[in-house]
């Protein structure tokens, strides 16, 4: 029973890594969901040809040209 509570450096490191992965997943899942919802909303309101036109303007004129075009 006492063997379970002894921490070796390797157990401590593995526990730290597992906890870090869990925390990253807890933060990443809501961000991924929000990103996917925003992309799907963008696709509903902006047609592919409009998006391509905006990308072309951005490549030619930069952010100021795109802001002026919008």
C-alpha positions in Angstrom: 0.0 0.0 0.0 2.8 2.4 0.9 4.5 1.6 -2.5 1.6 3.5 -4.3 2.4 6.7 -2.5 6.2 6.8 -3.1 7.1 9.2 -5.9 10.1 8.5 -8.0 11.4 11.2 -10.4 10.1 9.2 -13.4 6.6 8.8 -11.8 6.5 12.5 -11.0 7.6 13.4 -14.6 5.0 11.1 -16.1 2.3 12.4 -13.8 3.3 16.0 -14.8 3.1 15.1 -18.5 -0.3 13.4 -18.1 -1.7 16.4 -16.2 -0.3 18.8 -18.8 -2.0 16.9 -21.6 -5.3 16.9 -19.8 -5.1 20.6 -19.2 -4.2 21.3 -22.8 -7.2 19.2 -23.9 -9.5 21.0 -21.6 -8.4 24.3 -23.1 -8.2 23.1 -26.7 -11.6 21.5 -27.1 -13.7 24.7 -26.5 -11.3 26.6 -28.8 -11.6 24.0 -31.5 -15.4 24.0 -31.2 -15.6 27.8 -31.5 -13.2 27.8 -34.5 -15.3 25.2 -36.3 -18.5 27.1 -35.6 -17.0 30.4 -36.9 -15.7 28.7 -40.0 -19.1 27.2 -40.8 -20.8 30.5 -40.2 -18.3 32.2 -42.5 -18.9 29.6 -45.2 -22.7 30.3 -45.0 -22.4 34.0 -45.5 -19.4 34.3 -47.8 -19.3 32.5 -51.2 -16.2 30.9 -52.5 -15.7 33.4 -55.3 -16.0 36.3 -52.8 -13.4 34.7 -50.6 -11.1 34.2 -53.5 -11.5 37.8 -54.6 -10.7 39.0 -51.1 -7.6 36.8 -51.0 -6.4 38.2 -54.4 -6.9 41.7 -53.2 -5.0 40.9 -50.0 -2.1 39.5 -52.0 -1.9 42.4 -54.4 -2.6 45.4 -52.1 -2.2 44.1 -48.5 -4.4 44.6 -45.5 -5.1 48.3 -46.3 -6.3 47.4 -49.8 -8.5 44.7 -48.4 -10.0 47.0 -45.8 -10.7 49.6 -48.5 -12.3 46.9 -50.7 -14.5 45.7 -48.0 
